[in-house]
Every structure is written in C-alpha cells, then in structure tokens.
Amino acid sequence: MLHPVNRYIHINVVEKPPSHTHSTIVLPEDFQPIEDKYIEAQVLSWATDVRFENDLEKGSRIIVDKSMIEEISVNNEKINIVLDNYVVGIIK
C-alpha cells in the first residue's frame, strides 16, 4: 500500500460508463466530444501534510482537475495520485 508524502493524495478514479446515444447526425470518424475538466475520485490514502487532512477519510469522494492526475507504475501496479492543490471539492 502506498503512503503518499509531500501533499499527495492516493486516489482511485471513478470511471463513468460511456453514454451511447444514437443520432441521425453524421460526424467525422475522428470526432471526440469535449471531455469534462474535472472528475470524481475516491480517496485511498493521503500525506499527513495535506492542507485539509482533517476533512478526509478513506473512501471520501473528491473532485479533482483531471489533467493533473499523475499515473505512476510501481511493481506492475498503476497508482493514481494528485497534489492537494488540484482538489476543488469534497463530496459529503
């Protein structure tokens, strides 16, 4: 189990299932809809110096800037972390 330091939070990204809608409008094959800038994540662990440490619990749901999630690989396991700066809210 990873124990983050330096204000990092270990998260599990909550993947939303893709929504498939049938449309009569023809779009180019390479068309990609605009993705949301923010994403929901579940907190797994956090550094003791996270600025809002007292508001976190294991399993807390947070909203983070999707582009700032860092994916690292340790022992063939992918781990997602985010710096506390990029958490915009906690879902209660």
QUIUR-V126716 format. One line per field, one symbol per residue. ss: DSSP state (2 for helix, 1 for strand, 0 for the rest). burial: I if it has 16 or more other ideal C-beta (glycine too) atoms within 10 Angstrom, else O. A space follows every 50 residues. Layout:
ss = ???
burial = ???
This chain:
ss = 00000001111110000000000000000000000001111111110000 002220000011111222011111001111111222111110
burial = OOOIOOIIIIIOOOOOOOOOOOOOOOOOOOOOOOOOOOIIIOIIOIIOOI OOOOOIOOOIOIOIOIOOIOOOOOOOOOIIIIIIOIIOOOOO
